[in-house]
Amino acid sequence: MAVVDIFNQQRQIVGEITLDPDVFEIEARPEILHLVVRSHLAAKRSGTVGVKTRSTIRGGGRKPWRQKGTGRARAGSNRSPIWRSGAVTHGPMARDYSFKVNKKVQKLAMRMALSSRLADKDLTVVEEFQLDQIKTKQVSEFIQRFDLKNVLIVVSEVDTNLALSSRNIPGVSVQTADGVNVYEMLRHHHVMVSSAAVESFQMRLK
């Protein structure tokens, strides 16, 4: 059972917190993490490419000319693929790239991501994030005190001041404990979690 220090915004140790081993000390399995990350990225794909077929393109209801007697080839529609402005044959179609991953597997992957962060000493617990106003400089100085660049800040609930103050800082993202995903947890170099967010993780992921 791991016991880690809790820091304040001045990088001073103000206490300790005991981390649940069922959430923060399990063995990471790369195949589980890879599956959940791939599912997340696949769901983000728009899949909006597509062409019109003969059934969706405008026109084509009237036969261009009579079947016989004109000397021209037979034609039943002016939207045939061989005509100008006609339909496209075997073209790309819109599709949904997402695939389902069971909730139990998603929770397991999140526990693995948290455990790997703790094992690699890339997880810091902060007492709380207090911003009286929207001030990017305050967040920037706070990140610099911990000597971090690419960092994910996880809070227990939405903090508008923190979110707006950090959105223009390169490499810094703010997420809530119930909204963060495994991809965000792994793609950042360091994760800073508020003590309230730790309690939220331990209640939700057990």
C-alpha angles and dihedrals in degrees: 000000000000122000115197133184123256115222131200124219091273090058092250120141108245101168148323136267130202114226121214108246090214089064106028105028110050127118114264117233112202094207092058093047091046092051094051094044091048090050091051094049092045091053090054093058110105098213090197098138113115145136132215120258127204090273095055105035119098120257130010097119097116126060106246094224139348120289099245141025102038099092091233129110118274114270128182100176139019089220096066114134090247092058127086109263088014129136125287121247119223092349126158116286132202113264142174111243096187122110132190125261117186117249091238090057091048091052091047091051091051091052089049092050092051091046093051091049091052093045091051090048090240095124124088126185115215124193095229142317112244122184119165092191142010102279122153092190092063093054092044092053091046091054091047092053088062091044093237134142113171104041140157116212114204119194131178096241140008113293109190095190092051094045094049093042094054103039094089095049110099114240096011122115131176121209137165121244093245094044104044118103135206093255093058090044092056103036095061120078094226137020124212114194127187116231089245090053090052089056089048091052092048093050096044102041102044 
